[in-house]
Amino acid sequence: MNVLTIENLHKSFKKKNVLCGLNLTVPEHSVFGFVGRNGTGKTTTMKAVLGLLKPDEGEIRVCGEKVNFGQTATNRYIGYLPDVPAFYPFMTPKEYLVLCGESLGMSREKLEAKSEELLRLVGLSEDTRKIKGFSRGMKQRLGIAQALMPEPKLLICDEPTSALDPIGRKEILDILMSVKDQTTVMFSTHILSDVERICTDVAILNNGAVAMQGSVEQLKQANRTKEFIVEMQDQRGLSMVSNAFMVPVTADNLLVFTGGEEQMFAVLGFIKDNRLSVKRIERSLSSLESLFVEVVR
């Protein structure tokens, strides 16, 4: 089942076309990376999903229900973390989550339990400071807790790791990964290593439309490079294969060949004829970075 479906979405601002027939599906319980360069329409798409922006054309459905501009009934399924979340600085994390729960009409008993659960999840259960003293990373963690208060079917995060240091990025990614059994996570980013680390599915946005979409592994398998790697069992075999095919040995004692099946079979034949021991031979997979560069250039 798809928790989010977008069909033929168009949006222009004055004479600038931002979305040009965008089609997108987000599978339930996936960690979905929405990837694109800055200014390519990621935030515009998310605002349209939230009913905050009226598309010029197209249809959006969340959990099977149509999204209508200004009528946010479908937002009962959604938790949202903007790129720069804002809070009441004079509150503590617990006080802020209690306020959010009260606005949702939660009972006092559920509100207390849910607040404690989410603060533990994001690593803020022991922090009683005012929010005004929080770092950017701590505010992002609190923002995720706030977005999870209504127990959403879809958690949308707009550039959640931007401007964070490596430790802050890791903390946010670990949290997003940990909640995938409870909800579907969709986050926009231009940091491809973040997507490769935690995402099950990805869509690459270019020129206002999705240029490539699928599971991370499927996309990498379908776009395999013509390189293959050979790792030999011993130095003698490594030298023989290197000399025979004029391929230099890498710093990791590997041989990296460029070629199709014919080249691979030739290497395998040489290894067999000379009765050499080999540890592994494998095709190199395309990285998300190489796929992204190929799609958007």
For each residue, the residues with C-beta under 8 A, 3 or more apart:
1: 27 28
2: 5 25 26 27 28
3: 26 27 28 62 63 77 153 154 184
4: 24 25 26 49 60 61 62 154 184 186
5: 2 24 25 26 60 61
6: 9 22 23 24 25 45 49 58 59 60 61
7: 23 58 59 60
8: 21 22 23 57 58 59
9: 6 19 21 22 23 24 45 48 55 57 58 59 60
10: 17 19 20 21 22 55 56 57 58
11: 17 18 19 41 44 48 53 55 56
12: 15 16 17 18 56
13: 16 18
14:
15: 12
16: 12 13
17: 10 11 12 20 208
18: 11 12 13 41 44 208
19: 9 10 11 22 41 44 45 48 55 58 208 209
20: 10 17 207 208 209
21: 8 9 10 58 208 209
22: 6 8 9 10 19 41 45 58 205 208 209 210
23: 6 7 8 9 209 210
24: 4 5 6 9 34 45 203 210 213
25: 2 4 5 6 213
26: 2 3 4 5 30 32 154 184 186 201
27: 1 2 3 30 32 184 200 201
28: 1 2 3 153 184
29: 180 181 183 184
30: 26 27 180 184 185 199 200 201
31: 176 177 180 185 187 198 199 200 201
32: 26 27 184 185 186 187 199 200 201 202 203
33: 187 189 194 195 199 201 202 203 216
34: 24 42 45 46 186 187 188 189 202 203 205
35: 188 189 190 192 195 202 203 204 205 288 292
36: 40 41 42 188 190 204 205 206 296
37: 40 190 206 296
38: 190
39:
40: 36 37 205 206 207 208
41: 11 18 19 22 36 44 45 205 208
42: 34 36 45 46 158 159 188 205
43: 46 47 83 158 188
44: 11 18 19 41 47 48 53
45: 6 9 19 22 24 34 41 42 48 49 188 205
46: 34 42 43 49 50 80 156 158 188
47: 43 44 50 52 53
48: 9 11 19 44 45 51 52 53 54 55 60 67
49: 4 6 45 46 60 62 67 78 156
50: 46 47 53 67 72 75 78 80 156
51: 48 67 68 69 70 71 72 74 75
52: 47 48 69
53: 11 44 47 48 50 69
54: 48 69 70
55: 9 10 11 19 48 58 60 69
56: 10 11 12
57: 8 9 10
58: 6 7 8 9 10 19 21 22 55
59: 6 7 8 9 66
60: 4 5 6 7 9 48 49 55 66 67
61: 4 5 6 64 65 66 67
62: 3 4 49 65 67 74 77 78 153 154
63: 3 74 77 153 154
64: 61
65: 61 62 73 74 77
66: 59 60 61 74
67: 48 49 50 51 60 61 62 74
68: 51 71 73 74
69: 51 52 53 54 55
70: 51 54
71: 51 68
72: 50 51 75
73: 65 68 76
74: 51 62 63 65 66 67 68 77 78
75: 50 51 72 78 80
76: 73 150
77: 3 62 63 65 74 152 153 154
78: 49 50 62 74 75 152 153 154 155 156
79: 146 147 148 149 150 152 154 155 156 183
80: 46 50 75 147 155 156 157 158
81: 85 140 143 144 146 147 155 156 157 158 160
82: 85 86 143 158
83: 43 158 159 160 162
84:
85: 81 82 139 140 142 143 146
86: 82
87: 91 96 131 139 142
88: 91 96 99 131
89: 130 131 132
90: 130 131 132
91: 87 88 95 96 99 130 131
92: 95 96 127 128 129 130 131
93: 96 97 119 124 127 131 142 145
94: 97 98 115 119 128
95: 91 92 98 99
96: 87 88 91 92 93 99 100 131 142 146
97: 93 94 100 101 114 115 118 119 142 145 146 149
98: 94 95 101 102 111 112 115
99: 88 91 95 96 102 103
100: 96 97 103 104 146 149
101: 97 98 104 106 110 111 114 115 149
102: 98 99 105 106 111
103: 99 100
104: 100 101 149 150
105: 102
106: 101 102 110 111 114 149
107: 110 111
108: 111 112
109: 112 113
110: 101 106 107 113 114
111: 98 101 102 106 107 108 114 115
112: 98 108 109 115 116
113: 109 110 116 117
114: 97 101 106 110 111 117 118 149
115: 94 97 98 101 111 112 118 119
116: 112 113 119 120 125
117: 113 114 120 121
118: 97 114 115 121 122 145 148 149
119: 93 94 97 115 116 122 124 125 127 145
120: 116 117 123 125
121: 117 118 145 148 175 178 179
122: 118 119 141 142 144 145 175
123: 120 141 171
124: 93 119 127 138 141 142 145
125: 116 119 120
126:
127: 92 93 119 124 138
128: 92 94
129: 92 133 134
130: 89 90 91 92 133
131: 87 88 89 90 91 92 93 96 134 139 142
132: 89 90
133: 129 130
134: 129 131 138 139 142
135: 138 139 168
136: 139 140 163 164 168
137: 140 141 164 165 167 168 171 172
138: 124 127 134 135 141 142
139: 85 87 131 134 135 136 142 143
140: 81 85 136 137 143 144 160 161 164 168 172
141: 122 123 124 137 138 144 145 171 172 175
142: 85 87 93 96 97 122 124 131 134 138 139 145 146
143: 81 82 85 139 140 146 147 160
144: 81 122 140 141 147 148 155 157 160 172 175 176
145: 93 97 118 119 121 122 124 141 142 148 149
146: 79 81 85 96 97 100 142 143 149
147: 79 80 81 143 144 152 155 156 157
148: 79 118 121 144 145 151 152 155 179 182 183
149: 79 97 100 101 104 106 114 118 145 146
150: 76 79 104
151: 148 182 183
152: 77 78 79 147 148 155 183
153: 3 28 62 63 77 78 183 184
154: 3 4 26 62 63 77 78 79 183 184 186
155: 78 79 80 81 144 147 148 152 176 179 183 184 185 186
156: 46 49 50 78 79 80 81 147 186 187
157: 80 81 144 147 160 176 185 186 187 188
158: 42 43 46 80 81 82 83 187 188
159: 42 83 162 187 188 189 190
160: 81 83 140 143 144 157 172 176 187 189
161: 140 164 168 169 172 173 189 191 194
162: 83 159 189 191
163: 136
164: 136 137 140 161 168 169 172
165: 137 168 169
166: 169 170
167: 137 170 171
168: 135 136 137 140 161 164 165 171 172
169: 161 164 165 166 172 173 191 194
170: 166 167 173 174
171: 123 137 141 167 168 174 175
172: 137 140 141 144 160 161 164 168 169 175 176
173: 161 169 170 176 177 194 197 198
174: 170 171 177 178
175: 121 122 141 144 171 172 178 179
176: 31 144 155 157 160 172 173 179 180 185 187 198
177: 31 173 174 180 198
178: 121 174 175
179: 121 148 155 175 176 182 183 185
180: 29 30 31 176 177 183 184 185 200
181: 29
182: 148 151 179
183: 29 79 148 151 152 153 154 155 179 180
184: 3 4 26 27 28 29 30 32 153 154 155 180
185: 30 31 32 155 157 176 179 180
186: 4 26 32 34 154 155 156 157
187: 31 32 33 34 156 157 158 159 160 176
188: 34 35 36 42 43 45 46 157 158 159
189: 33 34 35 159 160 161 162 192 194 195
190: 35 36 37 38 159
191: 161 162 169 194 195
192: 35 189 195 196 287 288 289 292
193: 196 197 289
194: 33 161 169 173 189 191 197 198 199
195: 33 35 189 191 192 198 199 202 216 288
196: 192 193 199 216 287 288
197: 173 193 194
198: 31 173 176 177 194 195
199: 30 31 32 33 194 195 196 202 216
200: 27 30 31 32 180 215 216
201: 26 27 30 31 32 33 213 214 215 216
202: 32 33 34 35 195 199 213 214 215 216 219 288
203: 24 32 33 34 35 210 212 213
204: 35 36 210 211 212 213 291 292 295 296
205: 22 34 35 36 40 41 42 45 208 209 210 211
206: 36 37 40 209 211 295 296
207: 20 40 211
208: 17 18 19 20 21 22 40 41 205
209: 19 20 21 22 23 205 206
210: 22 23 24 203 204 205 213
211: 204 205 206 207 295 296
212: 203 204 219 291 295
213: 24 25 201 202 203 204 210
214: 201 202 218 219 222
215: 200 201 202 218 219
216: 33 195 196 199 200 201 202 219 220 288
217: 220 221
218: 214 215 221 222
219: 202 212 214 215 216 222 223 286 288 291
220: 216 217 223 224 285 286 287 288 291
221: 217 218 224 285
222: 214 218 219
223: 219 220 286 291 294
224: 220 221 283 284 285 286
225: 283 284 285 286 290
226: 258 259 260
227: 256 257 258 283 284
228: 256 257 259 263 264 281 282 283 284
229: 254 255 256 257 280 281 282 283 284
230: 241 254 255 256 257 267 278 280 281
231: 253 254 255 278 279 280 281
232: 235 237 238 241 253 255 276 277 278 279
233: 237 276 277 278 279
234: 237 238 277
235: 232 238 239 253
236: 239 240 276
237: 232 233 234 240 241 271 274 276 277 278
238: 232 234 235 241 242 249 253 255
239: 235 236 242 243 249
240: 236 237 243 244 274 276
241: 230 232 237 238 244 245 247 255 267 270 271 276
242: 238 239 245 246 247 248 249 255
243: 239 240 246
244: 240 241 270
245: 241 242 255 257 266 267 270
246: 242 243
247: 241 242 255 256 257
248: 242
249: 238 239 242 253 254 255
250: 253 254 255 256
251:
252:
253: 231 232 235 238 249 250
254: 229 230 231 249 250
255: 229 230 231 232 238 241 242 245 247 249 250
256: 227 228 229 230 247 250 284
257: 227 228 229 230 245 247 263 264 267
258: 226 227 263
259: 226 228 262 263 264
260: 226 263 264
261: 264 265
262: 259 265 266
263: 228 257 258 259 260 266 267
264: 228 257 259 260 261 267 268 281
265: 261 262 268 269
266: 245 262 263 269 270
267: 230 241 245 257 263 264 270 271 281
268: 264 265 271 272 281
269: 265 266 272 273
270: 241 244 245 266 267 273 274 276
271: 237 241 267 268 274 276 278
272: 268 269 275
273: 269 270
274: 237 240 270 271
275: 272
276: 232 233 236 237 240 241 270 271
277: 232 233 234 237
278: 230 231 232 233 237 271 281
279: 231 232 233
280: 229 230 231
281: 228 229 230 231 264 267 268 278
282: 228 229
283: 224 225 227 228 229
284: 224 225 227 228 229 256
285: 220 221 224 225
286: 219 220 223 224 225 290 291
287: 192 196 220 290 291
288: 35 192 195 196 202 216 219 220 291 292
289: 192 193 292 293
290: 225 286 287 293 294
291: 204 212 219 220 223 286 287 288 294 295
292: 35 192 204 288 289 295 296
293: 289 290 296 297
294: 223 290 291 297
295: 204 206 211 212 291 292
296: 36 37 204 206 211 292 293
297: 293 294
